[in-house]
Amino acid sequence: EIVLTQSPGTLSLSPGERATLSCRASQSVSSYLAWYQQKPGQAPRVLIYDASKRATGIPARFSGSGSGTDFTLTISSLEPEDFAVYFCQQRRSWPLTFGGGTRVQIK
Amino acid sequence: EVQLLESGGGLVQPGGSLRLSCAASGLTFRSFAIHWVRQAPGKGLEWVSGLIGSDANTHYADSVKGRFTISRDNSNNTLYLQMNSLRAEDTAVYYCAKGLAASPNWFDPWGQGTLVTVSS
């Protein structure tokens, strides 16, 4: 099973600041990594898939990069609605696995 | 617009069974992969099971293999998860999620979830 480790666990930032979230895989997942956002009381939604492709309707301030074992989700300038929990997920091999999540909170 | 609506959650005793349903609208159901993902209270996401493609290949997490069965009824656009031999650690909100057209194993959209509580 591929283990995904996200860091940091919590990120405290102000609106307008840049957020950089990390996801590290226990073995190579090539570019088969996605990022999801989850707000309290809501289901997750996909932001980025195949490491760097923005899903339909996702603002350009969200970008993904990386390949192999190290990946980054960047939010270029935080909007109030971006404060949420973010999860990475791999589809390189079964079982599909998620990282433990990074909470982005208001400083 | 694709919409997914889960139902069937509730309180069940350890060792008991429950069947979850996920009603889909706005899509040709048989053409897409569809998955179950769960989230224990206050915890992260755990993929549970997926049904892939028109030939309906099934996959399971090790934690549920042999106890849970995923299936679908194309005639009424409904996905099921039969859960047997339930344990306390199965307590979670269960989401169904459709695979992206670009790739079957990315999840979007998701339903709103149904809560399963396993407790005596």
Interface residues (C-beta under 8 A of the other chain):
Chain A: E1 A34 Y36 Q38 A43 P44 R45 V46 Y49 D50 K53 A55 F87 Q89 R91 W94 P95 L96 T97 F98 G99 G100 G101
Chain B: H35 G44 L45 E46 W47 G50 H59 Y60 A61 D62 Y95 A97 L100 A102 S103 N105 W106 F107 D108 P109 W110 G111 Q112 G113
